[in-house]
Amino acid sequence: MDIREILTISGKSGLFKLVSNSKNTFIVESLADGKRFPAFARDKVSSLDEISIFTDEDDMPLRDLFVKLYKYQNHAPVDAAIIGDNDKLKALFESFIPNYDHDRLYVSHMKKIAGWYNELLSHDLISEEINEDDSSEEEKIESAAITNKESKQSISDLKKTNVDKPMPKNASSKSQAKTITTKPKAK
């Protein structure tokens, strides 16, 4: 599931797909009717990938919530009767995310999330798998640290091996520096 290009715009209902962007403007396409229009810098535009919900421990990315709801609902949309009934909606969230923060996650948020889930599901944008590009921030940091450590190790190995190698007789450090720093003559 890749929801980085799915946007929500404050003051507009529904979800939008990012088509193009420039310095001050996004061109978006409504998932509901396919109409394209500009969203400006003054509009509050958020990617669904940036949104998370409050839980008792850490915040849960919306992407993970959608996957849990997808599995819990057996690939089916949330029934409109459940979305319309506050108690049933709270019970639904309690059943698949028992540790959500009851004080900071409001019913209005739940309704919006359930509506987004149904809209994404109708466009086949939800699956049980999360793309590797959507890995958590901790996984990205850990991967970067491992890569950085390997790079440092290979650089130190390279330095050790180059120190031990003698320089060819016909190459001096001055001639190498001269060839590196010489510039073509301007005509």
C-alpha positions in Angstrom: 0.0 0.0 0.0 1.4 3.4 -1.0 -0.5 6.3 0.3 2.2 9.0 0.1 0.5 10.6 -3.0 -2.9 10.5 -1.4 -3.8 13.9 0.1 -6.4 15.4 2.2 -7.1 19.2 1.9 -8.6 21.1 4.8 -12.1 22.4 3.9 -12.7 19.9 1.2 -14.3 16.5 1.6 -12.8 13.4 0.3 -9.3 12.3 -0.7 -7.2 13.6 -3.6 -4.3 12.1 -5.6 -1.3 14.2 -6.3 -0.9 14.7 -10.0 1.9 17.3 -10.1 3.4 20.0 -7.9 5.3 23.2 -8.4 6.7 25.8 -6.0 3.4 27.1 -4.7 0.8 24.8 -6.2 -0.3 21.2 -6.2 -2.4 19.8 -9.0 -4.7 17.2 -7.4 -7.3 14.8 -8.7 -10.4 13.9 -6.6 -10.7 10.2 -6.0 -14.4 10.6 -5.9 -15.1 12.2 -9.3 -11.7 12.4 -11.0 -11.8 16.2 -11.4 -8.5 18.0 -11.3 -7.9 21.4 -9.7 -5.0 23.3 -8.1 -4.4 23.3 -4.4 -2.4 26.3 -3.3 0.3 26.8 -0.6 -2.3 28.5 1.7 -4.5 25.4 1.7 -3.7 22.9 4.4 -2.6 19.9 2.4 -1.5 16.7 4.2 -0.4 13.4 2.9 -2.1 10.4 4.5 1.4 9.1 5.1 2.1 12.0 7.5 -1.0 11.5 9.6 -1.1 9.3 12.7 -3.5 8.6 15.5 -2.9 8.8 19.2 -2.4 5.5 21.2 -1.5 4.9 24.8 2.1 4.1 23.7 3.3 5.8 20.5 1.4 7.3 17.7 0.2 4.8 15.1 0.7 5.8 11.4 -2.6 5.9 9.5 -1.1 3.4 7.0 -0.7 0.8 9.8 -4.3 1.6 11.0 -5.7 1.0 7.5 -3.9 -2.4 7.3 -5.2 -3.5 10.7 -8.8 -2.4 9.7 -8.5 -4.1 6.4 -7.5 -7.4 8.1 -10.2 -7.0 10.8 -12.9 -6.2 8.2 -11.9 -9.2 6.0 -11.2 -6.8 3.1 -14.7 -5.3 3.4 -15.7 -1.6 3.8 -16.9 -0.2 7.1 -20.7 -0.3 7.0 -22.4 3.1 6.8 -24.6 2.1 9.8 -21.5 1.7 11.9 -20.1 5.1 10.8 -23.4 6.8 11.6 -23.6 5.3 15.2 -21.0 6.8 17.6 -21.1 3.8 20.0 -20.7 1.2 17.3 -17.9 3.2 15.7 -16.1 3.4 19.1 -16.6 -0.4 19.6 -15.1 -1.0 16.1 -12.0 1.0 16.9 -11.8 -0.6 20.3 -11.8 -4.1 18.7 -8.9 -3.6 16.3 -6.9 -1.0 18.1 -7.6 -1.6 21.8 -4.9 0.9 22.9 -6.1 4.0 21.1 -6.1 7.1 23.2 -9.8 7.5 24.3 -9.2 11.1 25.3 -7.6 12.5 22.2 -9.1 10.4 19.4 -12.5 11.8 18.9 -15.5 10.2 17.2 -15.3 12.9 14.4 -11.7 11.6 13.7 -13.0 8.0 13.6 -15.7 8.9 11.1 -13.2 10.7 8.9 -10.8 7.7 9.1 -13.6 5.2 8.3 -14.7 7.3 5.4 -11.1 7.5 4.1 -10.7 3.8 4.5 -13.9 3.1 2.4 -12.7 5.5 -0.3 -9.2 4.0 -0.5 -10.8 0.5 -0.5 -13.1 1.4 -3.4 -10.1 2.4 -5.4 -8.0 -0.7 -4.5 -5.4 1.4 -2.7 -5.4 -0.8 0.5 -3.8 -4.2 0.9 -2.4 -6.3 3.7 1.2 -5.6 2.6 3.1 -2.5 3.2 5.6 -1.5 0.6 9.3 -1.5 1.6 9.4 2.2 0.8 6.9 2.7 3.6 9.2 1.2 6.2 9.2 2.9 9.6 11.5 5.7 10.5 13.4 3.4 12.9 14.1 0.9 10.2 15.3 3.7 7.8 17.7 5.0 10.5 18.9 1.5 11.4 19.6 0.8 7.7 21.4 4.1 7.3 23.6 3.4 10.3 24.5 0.0 9.0 25.3 1.4 5.6 27.3 4.2 7.2 29.3 1.7 9.3 30.0 -0.5 6.3 31.1 2.6 4.3 33.5 3.7 7.1 34.9 0.1 7.2 35.5 -0.1 3.5 37.1 3.4 3.4 39.5 2.5 6.2 40.3 -0.8 4.4 40.9 1.1 1.2 43.3 3.6 3.0 45.2 0.7 4.5 45.7 -1.0 1.2 46.7 2.2 -0.7 49.3 3.1 1.9 51.0 -0.2 1.4 51.2 0.1 -2.4 54.3 1.7 -3.8 53.7 4.6 -6.3 54.7 3.8 -9.9 58.2 5.1 -10.9 57.0 7.3 -13.7 54.3 9.0 -11.7 55.1 11.6 -9.1 52.7 13.3 -6.8 53.5 16.7 -8.3 52.7 15.5 -11.9 49.4 14.0 -10.6 48.5 17.2 -8.9 49.4 19.2 -12.0 47.2 17.1 -14.2 44.3 17.3 -11.8 44.5 21.1 -11.4 45.2 22.2 -15.0 42.3 23.8 -16.7 41.7 24.1 -20.4 42.8 27.4 -22.0 40.0 29.8 -22.9 39.9 30.7 -26.6 
